[in-house]
């Protein structure tokens, strides 16, 4: 059997124009958002293997963090851990697609890839549930190549991509809708997993969204 250690790509490169401040450095549960997001990814057990029908073994052992705007400050906020690799996207102003491609450059061939953003804080329990569902589905040979976390009948984050889409992911561009275009092309093989947790829908784009979410979830001890 082929084996693949899946990587998690956390996007933290943007300028956060709508927010008016770098989202990666905003406080969340007593630490910067970037620190929280990476810490929760690290909490998913690295020794929990999931076997797919395709022969791939999914184990969460590597995190690629993509930085760009104010890279030094964001890098300093990321937890030091041997499983964490930082990639600098020097063309971050061109949009998120470039950051995804930069992150994939740190992912070995043959790996399932979980993609999330620094503005999408999720507890480890949500991430682990999505991973387990993704591999349970491939174990049933249900044909999926993408799994998207959801709740309340809506799609959220994170998203897991099969290694079969690697070449296609490397070709994404902002002008052609990036990851959304890949998902649309494979809609028949996309599975939306109902996490039962509204945190799967949380997206922090504006000061208003951040303020409301911080009061509910971002204070220490919430």
C-alpha positions as CSV (number, residue, x, y, z in Angstrom):
1,X,0.0,0.0,0.0
2,X,1.0,3.6,-0.6
3,X,1.1,5.7,2.5
4,X,0.5,9.4,2.8
5,X,1.0,11.7,5.8
6,X,-1.6,14.4,5.3
7,X,-0.6,18.0,5.6
8,X,-2.6,20.9,7.0
9,X,-2.2,24.2,5.2
10,X,-3.0,27.3,7.3
11,X,-3.3,30.5,5.3
12,X,-2.0,33.5,7.2
13,X,-0.6,35.7,4.4
14,X,-3.2,38.3,3.6
15,X,-3.3,42.0,4.5
16,X,-6.8,41.7,6.1
17,X,-8.0,44.8,4.2
18,X,-11.6,44.5,5.4
19,X,-10.6,43.8,9.0
20,X,-8.3,46.9,9.1
21,X,-5.6,44.9,11.1
22,X,-3.7,41.7,10.5
23,X,-6.2,38.9,11.4
24,X,-3.3,36.5,12.3
25,X,-2.4,38.8,15.2
26,X,-5.8,39.5,16.6
27,X,-6.4,38.0,20.1
28,X,-8.3,34.8,20.4
29,X,-8.6,32.8,23.7
30,X,-5.6,34.5,25.1
31,X,-3.3,34.2,22.1
32,X,-3.0,35.5,18.5
33,X,-5.4,33.9,16.1
34,X,-2.4,32.3,14.2
35,X,-1.3,30.7,17.4
36,X,-4.7,29.4,18.3
37,X,-5.4,27.9,14.8
38,X,-2.0,26.1,14.6
39,X,-2.3,24.9,18.2
40,X,-5.7,23.3,17.5
41,X,-4.3,21.7,14.4
42,X,-1.5,20.3,16.5
43,X,-4.0,18.9,19.0
44,X,-5.4,16.5,16.4
45,X,-3.7,13.2,17.3
46,X,-0.8,12.6,15.0
47,X,-0.8,8.9,15.5
48,X,-4.4,8.4,14.6
49,X,-4.3,6.7,11.2
50,X,-7.2,6.5,8.8
51,X,-7.0,4.0,5.9
52,X,-8.7,4.8,2.6
53,X,-9.7,2.4,-0.2
54,X,-7.1,3.9,-2.4
55,X,-4.3,2.6,-0.3
56,X,-3.5,6.0,1.2
57,X,-3.0,6.3,4.9
58,X,-4.1,9.7,6.4
59,X,-2.1,10.7,9.5
60,X,-2.0,14.3,10.7
61,X,1.7,15.0,11.2
62,X,2.6,18.1,9.3
63,X,1.4,21.7,9.3
64,X,2.4,24.2,6.6
65,X,1.7,27.8,7.7
66,X,1.8,30.3,4.8
67,X,2.7,33.9,5.7
68,X,3.1,37.0,3.7
69,X,2.0,40.4,5.0
70,X,4.0,41.3,8.1
71,X,5.6,37.9,7.8
72,X,8.1,38.3,10.7
73,X,5.4,39.2,13.2
74,X,3.1,36.4,12.1
75,X,6.0,33.9,12.1
76,X,6.9,34.9,15.7
77,X,3.3,34.2,16.8
78,X,3.2,30.6,15.4
79,X,3.9,27.9,18.0
80,X,7.4,26.3,17.7
81,X,6.9,22.7,16.9
82,X,8.9,20.2,14.7
83,X,5.7,19.4,12.8
84,X,5.2,23.0,11.7
85,X,6.8,24.3,8.5
86,X,6.5,28.0,7.6
87,X,6.4,29.1,3.9
88,X,6.7,32.7,2.9
89,X,4.5,33.8,0.0
90,X,6.3,36.9,-1.3
91,X,3.5,37.5,-3.8
92,X,0.8,37.5,-1.2
93,X,-0.8,40.7,-2.6
94,X,-1.9,38.6,-5.6
95,X,-4.5,36.8,-3.5
96,X,-5.3,33.7,-1.6
97,X,-4.8,31.3,-4.5
98,X,-1.1,32.1,-4.6
99,X,-0.9,31.3,-0.9
100,X,-2.5,27.9,-1.4
101,X,0.0,27.1,-4.1
102,X,2.8,28.2,-1.9
103,X,1.5,26.0,0.9
104,X,1.3,23.0,-1.4
105,X,5.0,23.5,-2.2
106,X,5.6,22.4,1.4
107,X,3.4,19.3,1.0
108,X,5.1,16.0,-0.2
109,X,3.5,14.3,-3.1
110,X,0.8,11.8,-2.3
111,X,-0.6,13.6,0.7
112,X,-4.2,14.4,1.5
113,X,-4.3,18.1,2.3
114,X,-6.5,20.0,4.8
115,X,-6.8,23.7,4.0
116,X,-8.0,26.3,6.5
117,X,-7.5,30.0,7.1
118,X,-6.2,31.9,10.1
119,X,-9.6,33.7,10.1
120,X,-11.4,30.4,10.5
121,X,-10.7,29.3,14.2
122,X,-11.9,25.8,14.8
123,X,-11.5,23.6,17.9
124,X,-9.6,20.4,17.4
125,X,-12.7,18.3,17.9
126,X,-14.2,19.8,14.7
127,X,-11.1,19.2,12.7
128,X,-10.7,15.6,13.9
129,X,-14.4,14.9,13.1
130,X,-13.9,16.1,9.5
131,X,-10.7,14.1,9.0
132,X,-12.4,10.9,10.4
133,X,-15.4,11.4,8.1
134,X,-13.2,12.0,5.0
135,X,-11.3,8.8,5.5
136,X,-14.3,6.8,6.6
137,X,-16.0,7.8,3.3
138,X,-13.0,6.8,1.2
139,X,-12.9,3.6,3.1
140,X,-16.4,2.9,1.8
141,X,-15.2,3.7,-1.7
142,X,-17.8,6.5,-2.0
143,X,-15.8,8.2,-4.7
144,X,-15.2,11.5,-2.9
145,X,-12.2,13.6,-3.6
146,X,-13.1,16.6,-1.4
147,X,-14.7,16.8,2.0
148,X,-16.0,20.1,3.3
149,X,-17.0,20.8,6.9
150,X,-20.5,22.1,7.3
151,X,-23.4,22.9,9.7
152,X,-27.0,24.0,9.5
153,X,-27.2,22.9,5.9
154,X,-24.3,25.2,4.8
155,X,-20.7,24.7,3.9
156,X,-17.9,26.0,6.0
157,X,-14.3,25.1,6.7
158,X,-11.9,23.2,6.8
159,X,-11.8,21.5,3.5
160,X,-9.8,18.3,2.7
161,X,-8.5,17.5,-0.8
162,X,-7.5,14.1,-2.1
163,X,-3.9,13.7,-3.5
164,X,-5.6,13.0,-6.8
165,X,-6.3,16.7,-7.1
166,X,-2.7,17.9,-6.4
167,X,-1.8,18.9,-10.0
168,X,-5.1,20.7,-10.3
169,X,-4.6,22.6,-7.1
170,X,-1.2,23.7,-8.2
171,X,-2.9,25.4,-11.2
172,X,-5.4,27.5,-9.4
173,X,-5.5,31.3,-10.0
174,X,-7.6,34.2,-8.5
175,X,-8.8,35.1,-11.9
176,X,-10.5,31.7,-12.3
177,X,-11.9,31.5,-8.8
178,X,-9.2,29.5,-7.1
179,X,-10.3,26.6,-4.9
180,X,-13.9,27.3,-5.6
181,X,-13.4,26.4,-9.3
182,X,-11.8,23.1,-8.3
183,X,-14.6,22.2,-6.0
184,X,-17.2,23.2,-8.7
185,X,-15.5,21.0,-11.3
186,X,-15.7,18.0,-9.0
187,X,-19.1,18.8,-7.3
188,X,-20.3,15.2,-7.9
189,X,-17.4,13.9,-5.8
190,X,-17.6,16.6,-3.0
191,X,-19.0,15.5,0.3
192,X,-20.3,18.1,2.8
193,X,-20.0,16.7,6.3
194,X,-22.4,18.0,8.9
195,X,-20.2,18.6,12.0
196,X,-23.2,19.5,14.1
197,X,-21.1,22.5,15.3
198,X,-21.7,26.1,14.1
199,X,-18.0,26.8,14.6
200,X,-17.5,25.1,11.3
201,X,-19.2,28.2,9.7
202,X,-17.2,30.9,11.5
203,X,-15.4,33.3,9.2
204,X,-13.8,36.5,10.5
205,X,-13.6,39.0,7.7
206,X,-14.8,42.3,9.2
207,X,-14.4,44.0,12.6
208,X,-18.1,43.4,13.2
209,X,-17.8,39.7,12.6
210,X,-14.7,39.5,14.7
211,X,-16.2,41.4,17.6
212,X,-19.4,39.3,17.7
213,X,-17.4,36.1,17.5
214,X,-14.9,37.2,20.1
215,X,-17.7,37.8,22.6
216,X,-19.1,34.3,22.0
217,X,-16.0,32.2,21.5
218,X,-12.8,34.3,21.6
219,X,-12.5,35.2,25.3
220,X,-10.3,33.1,27.4
221,X,-12.3,30.3,29.0
222,X,-15.2,30.5,26.5
